[in-house]
Amino acid sequence: MAVEMHAGLASEGGSKLKMLLTFVDTLPNGSEKGIYYALDLGGTNFRVLRVQLGGQRSILETDVERQPIPQHLMTSTSEDLFDFIASSLKEFVEKEGDVSDTTLMRRRELGFTFSFPVKQTSVSTGILIKWTKGFGIEDTVGREVSECLEQAMARKGLNMRVAALVNDTVGTLALGHYHDPDTIAAVIIGTGTNACYLERTDAIIKCQGLLTTSGGMVVNMEWGNFWSSHLPRTSYDIELDADSPNPNDQGFEKMISGMYLGDIVRRVILRMSHEADIFGDALPKLSMPFILRTPLMAEMHEDDSPELTEVARILKDTLEIPDVPSKVRKLVVKVCDVVTRRAARLAAAGIVGILKKIGRDGSGGITGGRSRSDIKMKRTVVAIEGGLYTSYTMFREYLHEAMKEILGEEAAQHVTLMVTEDGSGVGAALLAATHSSDPVDNVQLL
Ligand code: BGC
């Protein structure tokens, strides 16, 4: 990972890791005040937020509304998707009633979390490179994303300005850093997966002469697309990739994230049922892609009843396989375990790769003769979000276990993974405040 990070920073297209500039060189410092909005689009759910900031690192109030994205909008037209988002935002704003905050006397400002690969042209604008996670709206690719939203807001008669366009990892980092200035990276492990971190501008070779007031910039790695010849791929991974709407893309994501794990399990048990006839007769449901969603797989995996009754129920209700013998139920749990453990260990290796790149893995880089134990490791916080990590205990435990194993007990003590609830959205509102047209003092990053 660290090697590919170097390559992605050295030249455009130098690695499958895009290492995208975010133009975020200052993060919120706690002095921000006023009401800011955020839209969070990118996972299974879509969120609208209003955040009231009180200065002195205080978030006075957060209102969040979540709703699932209607499936048909994921592959419809740009206009349909952005009109839907703008309408939801308008309804949300209209519900706010009589808000007397003076910030509302001026134009409302919005942080837009758009969790897809975007080539940023400024902190508030950027062009969609490609869709991921099952979205596939051709006419948005290559377009300026904030403009699509602002045009839809204008169509709906909503007067708002996109003050920050951010990836979910960047929002998460902003909130993490707001609470704890030792936060230097953020990771999302949910429907999709990705990471961002603070890099020194002089290490971003592909952008020579890039000057920021802080000397640093947040880099969106787009690690979901990471690949290495050292990564062993099974026939299940190869088939899942070939059947996906984006073959040869997002290889790391397809081994790790919530969109895919359930389907890997389904493919394994389908093969077992063909080759060893473990379930008996014809199984039409088991042949349906994505019928076994990852939350159900997690429930089966974490079924601690002696008879594995949850496993039996899910196999019957979702896959229409009744009366599965106890021995076979155990086998299904084992498959879930193997698939999740691999995913969690890969994610852990990715996090350690970032720490290694920025010299926070305890290996000390060039030590000038000092032994590893002489080097005082800096406390390092990685903000983390996404349902797979927050809601799937076994996944989380495997990830922690692997981090300790790779870093070593001693170094691992200096690294904290910190969950930031709704960080991707709240963080975008914070960044809208930081980059508001009515700015407050900003903090230096590095
Ligand atoms: C996207 C990233 C995003 C990640 C997590 C990936 O599919 O490419 O931009 O950060 O999912 O939501």
Residues whose N, C-alpha, C, O or C-beta is under 5 A from the ligand:
A	BS01	BGC	G42 S115 F116 P117 T132 K133 N167 D168 T169 I188 G192 T193 N194 G224
